[in-house]
Amino acid sequence: MRSTGYVVVELKTGKFRPEHLGQLNYYVTVVNDKMRLPRQRPTVGILADP
């Protein structure tokens, strides 16, 4: 089975801060630039609070 894309999951504790989205966006951009192949879908980022 071939990968159709990547998912970046970041778990945070505590209250949401806007910089959390900036950090997640950075990780998603790095995965898209360094790992994703042209035939794959763009990376999805999920910010979760357990």
PDB file of N, H, CA, C and O in Angstrom:
ATOM      1  N   MET A   1       0.848  -1.178   0.000  1.00  0.00           N
ATOM      2  CA  MET A   1       0.000   0.000   0.000  1.00  0.00           C
ATOM      3  C   MET A   1       0.897   1.245   0.000  1.00  0.00           C
ATOM      4  O   MET A   1       1.838   1.340   0.788  1.00  0.00           O
ATOM      5  N   ARG A   2       0.607   2.161  -0.856  1.00  0.00           N
ATOM      6  H   ARG A   2      -0.158   2.084  -1.496  1.00  0.00           H
ATOM      7  CA  ARG A   2       1.389   3.393  -0.955  1.00  0.00           C
ATOM      8  C   ARG A   2       0.738   4.514  -0.168  1.00  0.00           C
ATOM      9  O   ARG A   2      -0.483   4.583  -0.032  1.00  0.00           O
ATOM     10  N   SER A   3       1.581   5.382   0.340  1.00  0.00           N
ATOM     11  H   SER A   3       2.573   5.326   0.230  1.00  0.00           H
ATOM     12  CA  SER A   3       1.098   6.533   1.094  1.00  0.00           C
ATOM     13  C   SER A   3       0.499   7.569   0.142  1.00  0.00           C
ATOM     14  O   SER A   3       1.058   7.847  -0.919  1.00  0.00           O
ATOM     15  N   THR A   4      -0.644   8.137   0.533  1.00  0.00           N
ATOM     16  H   THR A   4      -1.099   7.911   1.395  1.00  0.00           H
ATOM     17  CA  THR A   4      -1.247   9.192  -0.277  1.00  0.00           C
ATOM     18  C   THR A   4      -0.999  10.565   0.326  1.00  0.00           C
ATOM     19  O   THR A   4      -1.351  11.582  -0.272  1.00  0.00           O
ATOM     20  N   GLY A   5      -0.393  10.599   1.510  1.00  0.00           N
ATOM     21  H   GLY A   5      -0.107   9.773   1.996  1.00  0.00           H
ATOM     22  CA  GLY A   5      -0.089  11.869   2.156  1.00  0.00           C
ATOM     23  C   GLY A   5       0.347  11.661   3.589  1.00  0.00           C
ATOM     24  O   GLY A   5       0.368  10.536   4.088  1.00  0.00           O
ATOM     25  N   TYR A   6       0.695  12.754   4.248  1.00  0.00           N
ATOM     26  H   TYR A   6       0.677  13.668   3.843  1.00  0.00           H
ATOM     27  CA  TYR A   6       1.154  12.713   5.629  1.00  0.00           C
ATOM     28  C   TYR A   6       0.190  13.475   6.525  1.00  0.00           C
ATOM     29  O   TYR A   6      -0.517  14.382   6.086  1.00  0.00           O
ATOM     30  N   VAL A   7       0.182  13.077   7.802  1.00  0.00           N
ATOM     31  H   VAL A   7       0.757  12.340   8.159  1.00  0.00           H
ATOM     32  CA  VAL A   7      -0.577  13.778   8.828  1.00  0.00           C
ATOM     33  C   VAL A   7       0.384  14.086   9.963  1.00  0.00           C
ATOM     34  O   VAL A   7       1.068  13.191  10.460  1.00  0.00           O
ATOM     35  N   VAL A   8       0.439  15.353  10.377  1.00  0.00           N
ATOM     36  H   VAL A   8      -0.117  16.079   9.973  1.00  0.00           H
ATOM     37  CA  VAL A   8       1.248  15.780  11.511  1.00  0.00           C
ATOM     38  C   VAL A   8       0.288  16.026  12.665  1.00  0.00           C
ATOM     39  O   VAL A   8      -0.636  16.832  12.555  1.00  0.00           O
ATOM     40  N   VAL A   9       0.516  15.320  13.781  1.00  0.00           N
ATOM     41  H   VAL A   9       1.267  14.666  13.870  1.00  0.00           H
ATOM     42  CA  VAL A   9      -0.320  15.489  14.969  1.00  0.00           C
ATOM     43  C   VAL A   9       0.546  16.073  16.073  1.00  0.00           C
ATOM     44  O   VAL A   9       1.609  15.542  16.394  1.00  0.00           O
ATOM     45  N   GLU A  10       0.081  17.162  16.644  1.00  0.00           N
ATOM     46  H   GLU A  10      -0.783  17.593  16.383  1.00  0.00           H
ATOM     47  CA  GLU A  10       0.796  17.781  17.758  1.00  0.00           C
ATOM     48  C   GLU A  10      -0.135  17.818  18.963  1.00  0.00           C
ATOM     49  O   GLU A  10      -1.237  18.361  18.896  1.00  0.00           O
ATOM     50  N   LEU A  11       0.325  17.232  20.064  1.00  0.00           N
ATOM     51  H   LEU A  11       1.221  16.790  20.118  1.00  0.00           H
ATOM     52  CA  LEU A  11      -0.442  17.209  21.301  1.00  0.00           C
ATOM     53  C   LEU A  11       0.040  18.336  22.195  1.00  0.00           C
ATOM     54  O   LEU A  11       1.237  18.466  22.451  1.00  0.00           O
ATOM     55  N   LYS A  12      -0.886  19.146  22.667  1.00  0.00           N
ATOM     56  H   LYS A  12      -1.858  19.041  22.459  1.00  0.00           H
ATOM     57  CA  LYS A  12      -0.557  20.260  23.559  1.00  0.00           C
ATOM     58  C   LYS A  12      -1.330  20.099  24.861  1.00  0.00           C
ATOM     59  O   LYS A  12      -2.451  19.591  24.869  1.00  0.00           O
ATOM     60  N   THR A  13      -0.726  20.531  25.951  1.00  0.00           N
ATOM     61  H   THR A  13       0.184  20.944  25.944  1.00  0.00           H
ATOM     62  CA  THR A  13      -1.434  20.582  27.223  1.00  0.00           C
ATOM     63  C   THR A  13      -1.556  22.041  27.622  1.00  0.00           C
ATOM     64  O   THR A  13      -0.742  22.875  27.225  1.00  0.00           O
ATOM     65  N   GLY A  14      -2.544  22.333  28.384  1.00  0.00           N
ATOM     66  H   GLY A  14      -3.205  21.655  28.707  1.00  0.00           H
ATOM     67  CA  GLY A  14      -2.743  23.715  28.814  1.00  0.00           C
ATOM     68  C   GLY A  14      -3.649  24.468  27.854  1.00  0.00           C
ATOM     69  O   GLY A  14      -4.224  23.901  26.925  1.00  0.00           O
ATOM     70  N   LYS A  15      -3.753  25.731  28.104  1.00  0.00           N
ATOM     71  H   LYS A  15      -3.286  26.193  28.858  1.00  0.00           H
ATOM     72  CA  LYS A  15      -4.638  26.601  27.338  1.00  0.00           C
ATOM     73  C   LYS A  15      -4.087  26.868  25.934  1.00  0.00           C
ATOM     74  O   LYS A  15      -2.877  26.978  25.740  1.00  0.00           O
ATOM     75  N   PHE A  16      -4.993  26.969  24.962  1.00  0.00           N
ATOM     76  H   PHE A  16      -5.976  26.879  25.119  1.00  0.00           H
ATOM     77  CA  PHE A  16      -4.597  27.260  23.578  1.00  0.00           C
ATOM     78  C   PHE A  16      -3.950  28.636  23.496  1.00  0.00           C
ATOM     79  O   PHE A  16      -4.415  29.602  24.101  1.00  0.00           O
ATOM     80  N   ARG A  17      -2.856  28.697  22.726  1.00  0.00           N
ATOM     81  H   ARG A  17      -2.479  27.912  22.234  1.00  0.00           H
ATOM     82  CA  ARG A  17      -2.197  29.971  22.418  1.00  0.00           C
ATOM     83  C   ARG A  17      -2.033  30.050  20.907  1.00  0.00           C
ATOM     84  O   ARG A  17      -1.757  29.033  20.270  1.00  0.00           O
ATOM     85  N   PRO A  18      -2.195  31.227  20.320  1.00  0.00           N
ATOM     86  CA  PRO A  18      -2.097  31.364  18.862  1.00  0.00           C
ATOM     87  C   PRO A  18      -0.773  30.861  18.283  1.00  0.00           C
ATOM     88  O   PRO A  18      -0.743  30.386  17.147  1.00  0.00           O
ATOM     89  N   GLU A  19       0.308  30.956  19.035  1.00  0.00           N
ATOM     90  H   GLU A  19       0.284  31.341  19.958  1.00  0.00           H
ATOM     91  CA  GLU A  19       1.597  30.487  18.515  1.00  0.00           C
ATOM     92  C   GLU A  19       1.630  28.972  18.313  1.00  0.00           C
ATOM     93  O   GLU A  19       2.493  28.467  17.594  1.00  0.00           O
ATOM     94  N   HIS A  20       0.712  28.248  18.931  1.00  0.00           N
ATOM     95  H   HIS A  20       0.011  28.658  19.515  1.00  0.00           H
ATOM     96  CA  HIS A  20       0.622  26.802  18.692  1.00  0.00           C
ATOM     97  C   HIS A  20       0.320  26.529  17.216  1.00  0.00           C
ATOM     98  O   HIS A  20       0.879  25.601  16.631  1.00  0.00           O
ATOM     99  N   LEU A  21      -0.550  27.322  16.621  1.00  0.00           N
ATOM    100  H   LEU A  21      -1.004  28.076  17.096  1.00  0.00           H
ATOM    101  CA  LEU A  21      -0.865  27.141  15.198  1.00  0.00           C
ATOM    102  C   LEU A  21       0.340  27.449  14.322  1.00  0.00           C
ATOM    103  O   LEU A  21       0.571  26.769  13.322  1.00  0.00           O
ATOM    104  N   GLY A  22       1.103  28.462  14.687  1.00  0.00           N
ATOM    105  H   GLY A  22       0.915  29.015  15.499  1.00  0.00           H
ATOM    106  CA  GLY A  22       2.304  28.799  13.926  1.00  0.00           C
ATOM    107  C   GLY A  22       3.323  27.673  13.975  1.00  0.00           C
ATOM    108  O   GLY A  22       3.964  27.364  12.970  1.00  0.00           O
ATOM    109  N   GLN A  23       3.471  27.066  15.131  1.00  0.00           N
ATOM    110  H   GLN A  23       2.951  27.316  15.947  1.00  0.00           H
ATOM    111  CA  GLN A  23       4.411  25.951  15.284  1.00  0.00           C
ATOM    112  C   GLN A  23       3.951  24.751  14.459  1.00  0.00           C
ATOM    113  O   GLN A  23       4.758  24.128  13.770  1.00  0.00           O
ATOM    114  N   LEU A  24       2.664  24.426  14.525  1.00  0.00           N
ATOM    115  H   LEU A  24       2.008  24.932  15.085  1.00  0.00           H
ATOM    116  CA  LEU A  24       2.126  23.313  13.739  1.00  0.00           C
ATOM    117  C   LEU A  24       2.290  23.581  12.247  1.00  0.00           C
ATOM    118  O   LEU A  24       2.654  22.679  11.492  1.00  0.00           O
ATOM    119  N   ASN A  25       2.026  24.801  11.822  1.00  0.00           N
ATOM    120  H   ASN A  25       1.730  25.534  12.435  1.00  0.00           H
ATOM    121  CA  ASN A  25       2.179  25.159  10.421  1.00  0.00           C
ATOM    122  C   ASN A  25       3.629  24.982   9.961  1.00  0.00           C
ATOM    123  O   ASN A  25       3.880  24.562   8.832  1.00  0.00           O
ATOM    124  N   TYR A  26       4.570  25.303  10.833  1.00  0.00           N
ATOM    125  H   TYR A  26       4.366  25.645  11.750  1.00  0.00           H
ATOM    126  CA  TYR A  26       5.989  25.102  10.515  1.00  0.00           C
ATOM    127  C   TYR A  26       6.269  23.620  10.257  1.00  0.00           C
ATOM    128  O   TYR A  26       6.913  23.273   9.267  1.00  0.00           O
ATOM    129  N   TYR A  27       5.789  22.755  11.138  1.00  0.00           N
ATOM    130  H   TYR A  27       5.265  23.037  11.942  1.00  0.00           H
ATOM    131  CA  TYR A  27       6.014  21.316  10.969  1.00  0.00           C
ATOM    132  C   TYR A  27       5.393  20.799   9.677  1.00  0.00           C
ATOM    133  O   TYR A  27       6.007  20.003   8.967  1.00  0.00           O
ATOM    134  N   VAL A  28       4.187  21.244   9.370  1.00  0.00           N
ATOM    135  H   VAL A  28       3.687  21.891   9.947  1.00  0.00           H
ATOM    136  CA  VAL A  28       3.505  20.831   8.148  1.00  0.00           C
ATOM    137  C   VAL A  28       4.297  21.277   6.923  1.00  0.00           C
ATOM    138  O   VAL A  28       4.438  20.518   5.963  1.00  0.00           O
ATOM    139  N   THR A  29       4.811  22.495   6.952  1.00  0.00           N
ATOM    140  H   THR A  29       4.697  23.111   7.732  1.00  0.00           H
ATOM    141  CA  THR A  29       5.598  23.017   5.838  1.00  0.00           C
ATOM    142  C   THR A  29       6.878  22.214   5.639  1.00  0.00           C
ATOM    143  O   THR A  29       7.261  21.923   4.506  1.00  0.00           O
ATOM    144  N   VAL A  30       7.539  21.858   6.731  1.00  0.00           N
ATOM    145  H   VAL A  30       7.228  22.095   7.652  1.00  0.00           H
ATOM    146  CA  VAL A  30       8.765  21.063   6.630  1.00  0.00           C
ATOM    147  C   VAL A  30       8.471  19.700   6.015  1.00  0.00           C
ATOM    148  O   VAL A  30       9.212  19.244   5.145  1.00  0.00           O
ATOM    149  N   VAL A  31       7.401  19.043   6.455  1.00  0.00           N
ATOM    150  H   VAL A  31       6.799  19.413   7.163  1.00  0.00           H
ATOM    151  CA  VAL A  31       7.049  17.735   5.898  1.00  0.00           C
ATOM    152  C   VAL A  31       6.728  17.871   4.411  1.00  0.00           C
ATOM    153  O   VAL A  31       7.166  17.049   3.606  1.00  0.00           O
ATOM    154  N   ASN A  32       5.969  18.899   4.042  1.00  0.00           N
ATOM    155  H   ASN A  32       5.613  19.567   4.696  1.00  0.00           H
ATOM    156  CA  ASN A  32       5.651  19.105   2.621  1.00  0.00           C
ATOM    157  C   ASN A  32       6.913  19.332   1.792  1.00  0.00           C
ATOM    158  O   ASN A  32       7.031  18.807   0.685  1.00  0.00           O
ATOM    159  N   ASP A  33       7.848  20.104   2.318  1.00  0.00           N
ATOM    160  H   ASP A  33       7.752  20.531   3.217  1.00  0.00           H
ATOM    161  CA  ASP A  33       9.066  20.444   1.570  1.00  0.00           C
ATOM    162  C   ASP A  33      10.082  19.312   1.518  1.00  0.00           C
ATOM    163  O   ASP A  33      10.755  19.140   0.501  1.00  0.00           O
ATOM    164  N   LYS A  34      10.207  18.540   2.584  1.00  0.00           N
ATOM    165  H   LYS A  34       9.661  18.679   3.410  1.00  0.00           H
ATOM    166  CA  LYS A  34      11.285  17.550   2.695  1.00  0.00           C
ATOM    167  C   LYS A  34      10.863  16.113   2.428  1.00  0.00           C
ATOM    168  O   LYS A  34      11.688  15.308   1.995  1.00  0.00           O
ATOM    169  N   MET A  35       9.609  15.767   2.672  1.00  0.00           N
ATOM    170  H   MET A  35       8.938  16.420   3.023  1.00  0.00           H
ATOM    171  CA  MET A  35       9.211  14.361   2.615  1.00  0.00           C
ATOM    172  C   MET A  35       8.162  14.039   1.550  1.00  0.00           C
ATOM    173  O   MET A  35       8.183  12.963   0.954  1.00  0.00           O
ATOM    174  N   ARG A  36       7.250  14.977   1.319  1.00  0.00           N
ATOM    175  H   ARG A  36       7.233  15.851   1.804  1.00  0.00           H
ATOM    176  CA  ARG A  36       6.120  14.702   0.430  1.00  0.00           C
ATOM    177  C   ARG A  36       6.566  14.624  -1.021  1.00  0.00           C
ATOM    178  O   ARG A  36       7.338  15.456  -1.499  1.00  0.00           O
ATOM    179  N   LEU A  37       6.070  13.619  -1.704  1.00  0.00           N
ATOM    180  H   LEU A  37       5.443  12.943  -1.316  1.00  0.00           H
ATOM    181  CA  LEU A  37       6.335  13.470  -3.131  1.00  0.00           C
ATOM    182  C   LEU A  37       5.277  14.225  -3.934  1.00  0.00           C
ATOM    183  O   LEU A  37       4.173  14.437  -3.435  1.00  0.00           O
ATOM    184  N   PRO A  38       5.585  14.633  -5.161  1.00  0.00           N
ATOM    185  CA  PRO A  38       4.629  15.411  -5.962  1.00  0.00           C
ATOM    186  C   PRO A  38       3.279  14.712  -6.159  1.00  0.00           C
ATOM    187  O   PRO A  38       2.256  15.384  -6.293  1.00  0.00           O
ATOM    188  N   ARG A  39       3.261  13.393  -6.177  1.00  0.00           N
ATOM    189  H   ARG A  39       4.092  12.847  -6.068  1.00  0.00           H
ATOM    190  CA  ARG A  39       2.001  12.677  -6.405  1.00  0.00           C
ATOM    191  C   ARG A  39       1.141  12.566  -5.145  1.00  0.00           C
ATOM    192  O   ARG A  39      -0.010  12.137  -5.215  1.00  0.00           O
ATOM    193  N   GLN A  40       1.693  12.950  -4.004  1.00  0.00           N
ATOM    194  H   GLN A  40       2.629  13.299  -3.947  1.00  0.00           H
ATOM    195  CA  GLN A  40       0.963  12.841  -2.748  1.00  0.00           C
ATOM    196  C   GLN A  40       0.159  14.099  -2.439  1.00  0.00           C
ATOM    197  O   GLN A  40       0.475  15.197  -2.897  1.00  0.00           O
ATOM    198  N   ARG A  41      -0.865  13.903  -1.665  1.00  0.00           N
ATOM    199  H   ARG A  41      -1.121  13.011  -1.293  1.00  0.00           H
ATOM    200  CA  ARG A  41      -1.699  15.033  -1.227  1.00  0.00           C
ATOM    201  C   ARG A  41      -0.915  15.893  -0.236  1.00  0.00           C
ATOM    202  O   ARG A  41       0.028  15.411   0.391  1.00  0.00           O
ATOM    203  N   PRO A  42      -1.302  17.164  -0.093  1.00  0.00           N
ATOM    204  CA  PRO A  42      -0.639  18.025   0.893  1.00  0.00           C
ATOM    205  C   PRO A  42      -0.807  17.471   2.315  1.00  0.00           C
ATOM    206  O   PRO A  42      -1.784  16.784   2.614  1.00  0.00           O
ATOM    207  N   THR A  43       0.133  17.773   3.156  1.00  0.00           N
ATOM    208  H   THR A  43       0.927  18.330   2.913  1.00  0.00           H
ATOM    209  CA  THR A  43       0.123  17.316   4.540  1.00  0.00           C
ATOM    210  C   THR A  43      -0.994  17.986   5.323  1.00  0.00           C
ATOM    211  O   THR A  43      -1.290  19.165   5.125  1.00  0.00           O
ATOM    212  N   VAL A  44      -1.610  17.217   6.216  1.00  0.00           N
ATOM    213  H   VAL A  44      -1.369  16.260   6.377  1.00  0.00           H
ATOM    214  CA  VAL A  44      -2.666  17.706   7.083  1.00  0.00           C
ATOM    215  C   VAL A  44      -2.098  17.864   8.492  1.00  0.00           C
ATOM    216  O   VAL A  44      -1.383  16.984   8.971  1.00  0.00           O
ATOM    217  N   GLY A  45      -2.408  18.968   9.157  1.00  0.00           N
ATOM    218  H   GLY A  45      -2.990  19.683   8.768  1.00  0.00           H
ATOM    219  CA  GLY A  45      -1.960  19.189  10.522  1.00  0.00           C
ATOM    220  C   GLY A  45      -3.124  19.125  11.480  1.00  0.00           C
ATOM    221  O   GLY A  45      -4.179  19.706  11.225  1.00  0.00           O
ATOM    222  N   ILE A  46      -2.938  18.414  12.595  1.00  0.00           N
ATOM    223  H   ILE A  46      -2.081  17.942  12.802  1.00  0.00           H
ATOM    224  CA  ILE A  46      -3.958  18.301  13.626  1.00  0.00           C
ATOM    225  C   ILE A  46      -3.348  18.753  14.948  1.00  0.00           C
ATOM    226  O   ILE A  46      -2.313  18.242  15.376  1.00  0.00           O
ATOM    227  N   LEU A  47      -4.000  19.713  15.582  1.00  0.00           N
ATOM    228  H   LEU A  47      -4.841  20.128  15.234  1.00  0.00           H
ATOM    229  CA  LEU A  47      -3.580  20.208  16.888  1.00  0.00           C
ATOM    230  C   LEU A  47      -4.559  19.654  17.911  1.00  0.00           C
ATOM    231  O   LEU A  47      -5.752  19.953  17.850  1.00  0.00           O
ATOM    232  N   ALA A  48      -4.072  18.851  18.851  1.00  0.00           N
ATOM    233  H   ALA A  48      -3.104  18.608  18.902  1.00  0.00           H
ATOM    234  CA  ALA A  48      -4.953  18.176  19.802  1.00  0.00           C
ATOM    235  C   ALA A  48      -4.583  18.519  21.232  1.00  0.00           C
ATOM    236  O   ALA A  48      -3.415  18.726  21.559  1.00  0.00           O
ATOM    237  N   ASP A  49      -5.595  18.575  22.069  1.00  0.00           N
ATOM    238  H   ASP A  49      -6.544  18.407  21.803  1.00  0.00           H
ATOM    239  CA  ASP A  49      -5.422  18.777  23.490  1.00  0.00           C
ATOM    240  C   ASP A  49      -5.984  17.554  24.193  1.00  0.00           C
ATOM    241  O   ASP A  49      -7.200  17.380  24.266  1.00  0.00           O
ATOM    242  N   PRO A  50      -5.087  16.690  24.720  1.00  0.00           N
ATOM    243  CA  PRO A  50      -5.565  15.427  25.317  1.00  0.00           C
ATOM    244  C   PRO A  50      -6.393  15.623  26.569  1.00  0.00           C
ATOM    245  O   PRO A  50      -6.853  14.649  27.164  1.00  0.00           O
TER     246      PRO A  50
END
